[in-house]
Amino acid sequence: MTVMKLLDDLKTAVEEEIKDLVLPLSIQKEDGGVQRYRAPEVHKMRLPTSREASRDAKKYAPYVLIQAVTAEDAQAPGQSPTASVGVRMVCVTYNRDDEGLGALSLWELMERIRIGLLKRGVIGGQFVLDPQKGIQALFYDDDLAPYFAGELTMVFGRPNVKREDVIQWL
């Protein structure tokens, strides 16, 4: 029922959807200029940090960063209470040789996640993807080449907190 549980369950679901998507890694000095490949890593809320914080985002490409960005508990008059969490997934790919392929790799990554979440509908047995709000995809059109980035946003309903009545009517 907590945001932490949702993030853990989403990480597991996203990893399952993209485990066989092998993409080029951002080339680092320690790689000796050799291109390596792997499935995108999935992180929650923030990327791991190092002493070179300004380069961290590029260092981890390709990756998916899952962030809880909003949470709401509400009850309209005469209605049942509702609880939801807004989620943003930042997706980043890399391709130094072919900008077209880099952009297509980003869309492939985002589509696998989008389709997988829509098929599941429920994450972790308790978080329901809001069908009225759906999933929105945004491709960042800034010239970041050889890095390509975009995001998916969505809202999940979550179980309501049961109220403890402190006033008893006599």
GIQUI-V22930 format. One record per pair of residues at least 12 apart in sequence whose ideal C-beta (glycine too) atoms are under 8 Angstrom apart, sorted by the first residue. I is the first residue (numbers start at 1). J is the second residue. If there is no record, write none. Layout:
BEGIN
[[I;J] [I;J]]
END
This chain:
BEGIN
[[1;126] [1;158] [1;159] [1;161] [3;68] [3;71] [3;85] [5;124] [5;126] [5;127] [6;68] [6;85] [6;87] [6;123] [6;124] [6;127] [6;156] [6;158] [7;44] [7;45] [7;66] [7;68] [8;44] [8;124] [9;123] [9;124] [9;127] [10;66] [10;87] [10;123] [10;127] [11;42] [11;43] [11;44] [11;66] [13;116] [13;117] [13;120] [13;123] [14;42] [14;64] [14;66] [14;89] [14;113] [14;116] [15;42] [16;116] [17;112] [17;113] [17;115] [17;116] [17;117] [18;39] [18;40] [18;42] [18;64] [18;109] [18;112] [18;113] [19;39] [20;39] [21;39] [21;40] [21;108] [21;109] [21;112] [22;37] [22;38] [22;39] [23;37] [23;38] [23;39] [23;40] [23;62] [23;93] [23;94] [23;95] [23;105] [23;109] [24;36] [24;37] [24;62] [24;93] [24;94] [24;95] [24;96] [25;37] [25;38] [25;61] [25;62] [25;94] [26;58] [26;59] [26;60] [26;61] [26;62] [26;94] [26;147] [27;96] [28;59] [35;96] [38;62] [39;62] [40;62] [40;63] [40;64] [40;91] [40;92] [40;93] [40;109] [41;60] [41;62] [41;63] [41;64] [42;63] [42;64] [42;66] [43;60] [43;63] [43;64] [43;65] [43;66] [44;65] [44;66] [44;67] [45;65] [45;66] [45;67] [45;68] [46;65] [47;60] [47;63] [47;65] [48;60] [57;92] [58;94] [58;147] [60;92] [61;92] [61;93] [61;94] [61;147] [62;91] [62;92] [62;93] [62;94] [62;105] [62;109] [63;91] [63;92] [64;89] [64;90] [64;91] [64;92] [64;109] [64;113] [65;89] [65;90] [65;91] [65;92] [66;87] [66;88] [66;89] [67;87] [67;88] [67;89] [67;90] [68;85] [68;86] [68;87] [69;86] [69;87] [69;88] [69;153] [70;84] [70;85] [70;86] [70;155] [71;83] [71;84] [71;85] [71;86] [72;84] [72;86] [73;160] [73;161] [80;160] [81;160] [82;157] [82;160] [83;157] [83;158] [83;159] [83;160] [83;161] [84;130] [84;155] [84;156] [84;157] [84;158] [85;127] [85;155] [85;156] [85;158] [86;153] [86;154] [86;155] [87;153] [87;154] [87;155] [87;156] [88;151] [88;152] [88;153] [89;113] [89;151] [89;152] [89;153] [89;154] [90;149] [90;150] [90;151] [91;106] [91;109] [91;110] [91;113] [91;149] [91;150] [91;151] [91;152] [92;106] [92;147] [92;148] [92;149] [93;105] [93;106] [93;109] [93;147] [93;148] [93;149] [94;146] [94;147] [94;148] [95;146] [95;148] [96;146] [99;145] [99;146] [99;148] [102;145] [102;146] [102;147] [102;148] [103;139] [103;148] [105;148] [106;139] [106;148] [106;149] [106;150] [107;139] [107;150] [110;137] [110;150] [110;152] [113;152] [114;135] [114;137] [114;152] [117;129] [117;135] [117;154] [118;135] [123;156] [126;158] [126;159] [127;156] [127;157] [127;158] [128;156] [128;157] [128;158] [129;154] [129;155] [129;156] [130;154] [130;155] [130;156] [130;157] [133;154] [133;155] [134;154] [135;152] [135;153] [135;154] [136;152] [136;153] [136;154] [137;150] [137;151] [137;152] [138;150] [138;151] [138;152] [138;153]]
END
